[in-house]
Amino acid sequence: MISDVIKDNSAEAVKKLKSMGIKSVMLTGDSESVAHEVAEKLGIENYFSELLPADKVQKAEEFLKKYKTAFVGDGINDAPVLSRADAGIAMGALGSDAAIEAADVVLMDDDPLKIPEAVKFSRKCLNIVKENIYFSIGVKLICLVLGALGFANMWLAVFADVGVMVLAVLNAIRAYCQRL
């Protein structure tokens, strides 16, 4: 029986994703028995086995209709799904050139634990982006109302434009600083 080797930390990565509210589903070209064994070792409840690349795309399309999807792969057979998923993640160190080219994100060290870390970081960045949008629009609306009532001068307008931009940039830098 020939099958791929399970990457170190894969079970822990699946467990962390599950704790973050992310459901894992395995799409594989391996036989049913190998897929069942791997899914069991990794703690993956749903899996689909003996899939050709076109079958993987078809399954991915079904998931895309219901959920936001990310697909992780490293082989040439994964490239079509990597390009179709909302987020394609290629394992770059050992991945095929086709998978790397099709992916949105390439993990250069092939560590599956980087996936939950990337999700956590992207969620933090998205929250910072939302904060910046709400703050910027809020300050500009306040300045607009004050201007309409005759209480705003040119300096307040400059602050609402340039000052808020500087504050938004400083707020965005938090994501970088927290990663250090």
SEKE-96588 format. One record per residue (C-alpha): residue number from 1; z, y, x. Coordinates in pm, 1 decimal, padded with zeros to 6 digits. Layout:
BEGIN
[NUM [Z Y X]],
...
//
This chain:
BEGIN
[1 [00000.0 00000.0 00000.0]],
[2 [-00107.0 00335.5 00143.7]],
[3 [00052.8 00657.3 00029.6]],
[4 [00140.6 01002.8 00154.3]],
[5 [00472.9 01054.4 00327.7]],
[6 [00727.1 01258.0 00133.4]],
[7 [00799.4 01580.2 00319.2]],
[8 [01153.6 01645.3 00436.0]],
[9 [01354.3 01861.8 00196.0]],
[10 [01116.4 01794.5 -00095.1]],
[11 [01389.1 01653.9 -00320.3]],
[12 [01615.7 01947.8 -00239.7]],
[13 [01331.4 02193.2 -00311.1]],
[14 [01266.6 02032.5 -00651.0]],
[15 [01638.8 02046.2 -00727.7]],
[16 [01655.9 02417.2 -00634.9]],
[17 [01350.0 02495.6 -00845.7]],
[18 [01506.7 02314.5 -01138.7]],
[19 [01826.8 02519.2 -01097.5]],
[20 [01609.4 02832.7 -01112.8]],
[21 [01464.3 02722.4 -01445.2]],
[22 [01134.9 02600.9 -01301.3]],
[23 [01004.4 02266.2 -01418.2]],
[24 [00820.2 02045.6 -01169.6]],
[25 [00530.5 01821.5 -01266.6]],
[26 [00347.0 01601.3 -01017.6]],
[27 [-00031.5 01559.4 -01033.3]],
[28 [-00147.9 01297.3 -00787.2]],
[29 [-00438.6 01074.4 -00703.9]],
[30 [-00197.1 00800.0 -00597.4]],
[31 [-00156.2 00480.7 -00797.9]],
[32 [00088.5 00462.7 -01087.9]],
[33 [00342.9 00259.3 -00890.0]],
[34 [00341.9 00496.3 -00591.1]],
[35 [00355.3 00803.6 -00816.2]],
[36 [00648.2 00658.4 -01012.0]],
[37 [00839.2 00581.7 -00693.1]],
[38 [00779.0 00927.4 -00544.5]],
[39 [00864.6 01106.0 -00869.7]],
[40 [01186.3 00909.3 -00892.7]],
[41 [01284.0 00991.2 -00531.7]],
[42 [01212.3 01361.4 -00585.0]],
[43 [01375.5 01390.9 -00925.9]],
[44 [01052.4 01484.2 -01100.5]],
[45 [01056.1 01381.3 -01465.7]],
[46 [00687.5 01427.2 -01549.9]],
[47 [00402.2 01301.9 -01337.3]],
[48 [00037.5 01210.4 -01379.0]],
[49 [-00117.0 00953.9 -01146.8]],
[50 [-00460.2 00824.0 -01044.5]],
[51 [-00617.3 01166.1 -01096.1]],
[52 [-00946.8 01274.6 -00944.7]],
[53 [-00980.2 01644.0 -00849.7]],
[54 [-01153.0 01718.1 -01182.3]],
[55 [-00870.7 01540.5 -01368.4]],
[56 [-00614.5 01755.3 -01185.2]],
[57 [-00800.2 02068.3 -01293.1]],
[58 [-00810.6 01942.6 -01653.2]],
[59 [-00433.7 01879.3 -01650.6]],
[60 [-00374.2 02217.7 -01489.1]],
[61 [-00583.2 02382.3 -01762.1]],
[62 [-00359.8 02221.0 -02025.2]],
[63 [-00050.2 02364.1 -01854.5]],
[64 [-00214.3 02705.9 -01811.2]],
[65 [-00249.7 02735.4 -02187.5]],
[66 [00127.6 02704.4 -02231.5]],
[67 [00295.2 02818.0 -01908.1]],
[68 [00268.8 03027.2 -01596.7]],
[69 [00180.5 02775.8 -01327.0]],
[70 [00207.5 02732.4 -00954.8]],
[71 [00045.0 02441.0 -00778.9]],
[72 [00144.2 02316.7 -00435.2]],
[73 [-00096.2 02105.9 -00232.6]],
[74 [-00237.7 02043.5 00111.2]],
[75 [-00547.8 01831.0 00068.4]],
[76 [-00912.4 01897.5 00003.9]],
[77 [-00868.9 01733.1 -00338.2]],
[78 [-00608.7 01998.5 -00426.3]],
[79 [-00836.0 02296.8 -00360.8]],
[80 [-00985.3 02323.3 -00714.1]],
[81 [-00639.9 02331.9 -00875.8]],
[82 [-00498.4 02565.5 -00611.1]],
[83 [-00767.3 02818.6 -00694.8]],
[84 [-00719.8 02778.0 -01070.8]],
[85 [-00338.9 02798.0 -01091.5]],
[86 [-00162.2 03128.6 -01147.4]],
[87 [-00020.1 03083.0 -00796.6]],
[88 [-00170.7 02835.1 -00551.7]],
[89 [00055.2 02738.2 -00261.9]],
[90 [-00093.9 02549.5 00032.3]],
[91 [00107.3 02370.3 00296.6]],
[92 [-00074.4 02526.8 00590.1]],
[93 [00036.9 02345.7 00903.1]],
[94 [-00114.3 02014.8 00796.8]],
[95 [-00327.1 02138.3 00507.9]],
[96 [-00702.4 02114.0 00486.2]],
[97 [-00911.0 02425.7 00538.0]],
[98 [-01033.3 02404.7 00177.9]],
[99 [-00675.6 02403.3 00043.0]],
[100 [-00576.0 02693.7 00265.9]],
[101 [-00881.5 02894.6 00161.9]],
[102 [-00825.0 02828.8 -00210.6]],
[103 [-00452.8 02909.9 -00210.5]],
[104 [-00287.2 03241.9 -00285.5]],
[105 [00005.4 03164.0 -00053.7]],
[106 [00006.4 02953.7 00262.7]],
[107 [00332.5 02812.0 00397.7]],
[108 [00270.4 02778.3 00769.4]],
[109 [00562.7 02550.6 00849.1]],
[110 [00515.1 02300.2 00563.5]],
[111 [00879.9 02332.6 00456.5]],
[112 [00907.6 02275.9 00079.5]],
[113 [01235.4 02472.1 00075.8]],
[114 [01027.3 02785.6 00135.6]],
[115 [00895.0 02757.6 -00220.6]],
[116 [01226.8 02828.1 -00399.8]],
[117 [01297.6 03095.2 -00137.9]],
[118 [00962.6 03261.4 -00214.2]],
[119 [01030.5 03245.8 -00588.6]],
[120 [01371.7 03406.0 -00540.2]],
[121 [01224.0 03680.8 -00321.1]],
[122 [00935.0 03748.4 -00559.9]],
[123 [01176.0 03778.6 -00853.3]],
[124 [01383.5 04027.8 -00654.3]],
[125 [01070.4 04227.9 -00569.5]],
[126 [00958.2 04227.9 -00931.8]],
[127 [01297.1 04363.6 -01038.5]],
[128 [01268.6 04642.6 -00781.2]],
[129 [00918.9 04727.0 -00905.8]],
[130 [01049.1 04748.3 -01263.4]],
[131 [01339.6 04969.2 -01151.1]],
[132 [01095.8 05202.2 -00976.1]],
[133 [00869.1 05223.4 -01278.9]],
[134 [01153.0 05295.8 -01522.5]],
[135 [01312.7 05549.3 -01288.4]],
[136 [00985.4 05730.2 -01214.6]],
[137 [00875.2 05750.7 -01576.3]],
[138 [01225.8 05846.1 -01688.9]],
[139 [01258.6 06135.6 -01443.4]],
[140 [00908.3 06261.1 -01523.5]],
[141 [00976.8 06248.7 -01898.3]],
[142 [01301.5 06442.2 -01851.8]],
[143 [01118.8 06703.1 -01642.7]],
[144 [00843.2 06723.0 -01902.5]],
[145 [01093.3 06786.8 -02181.3]],
[146 [01279.2 07042.9 -01969.6]],
[147 [00948.7 07212.7 -01888.7]],
[148 [00851.0 07224.3 -02254.8]],
[149 [01185.2 07384.9 -02337.6]],
[150 [01144.1 07638.7 -02056.0]],
[151 [01425.4 07506.5 -01834.3]],
[152 [01215.0 07353.2 -01556.3]],
[153 [01074.7 07542.7 -01260.8]],
[154 [00826.1 07451.9 -00989.0]],
[155 [01094.5 07294.2 -00767.6]],
[156 [01195.0 07052.5 -01040.5]],
[157 [00829.0 06955.3 -01083.5]],
[158 [00799.4 06896.7 -00707.4]],
[159 [01111.8 06680.7 -00712.9]],
[160 [00981.7 06487.2 -01014.5]],
[161 [00665.8 06410.0 -00820.1]],
[162 [00739.9 06386.8 -00448.4]],
[163 [01115.5 06331.4 -00460.6]],
[164 [01091.1 06044.3 -00704.2]],
[165 [00815.7 05886.4 -00492.5]],
[166 [01037.4 05901.7 -00183.9]],
[167 [01330.0 05751.6 -00377.1]],
[168 [01105.0 05474.5 -00509.3]],
[169 [00986.6 05391.5 -00156.0]],
[170 [01346.0 05384.4 -00029.3]],
[171 [01439.9 05157.2 -00319.8]],
[172 [01148.6 04925.2 -00236.6]],
[173 [01263.7 04902.9 00124.1]],
[174 [01574.5 04722.9 -00005.4]],
[175 [01368.1 04406.6 -00046.7]],
[176 [01277.5 04411.5 00321.5]],
[177 [01627.9 04501.7 00438.1]],
[178 [01787.3 04225.5 00232.8]],
[179 [01554.8 03971.1 00398.1]],
[180 [01678.6 04055.3 00749.8]],
//
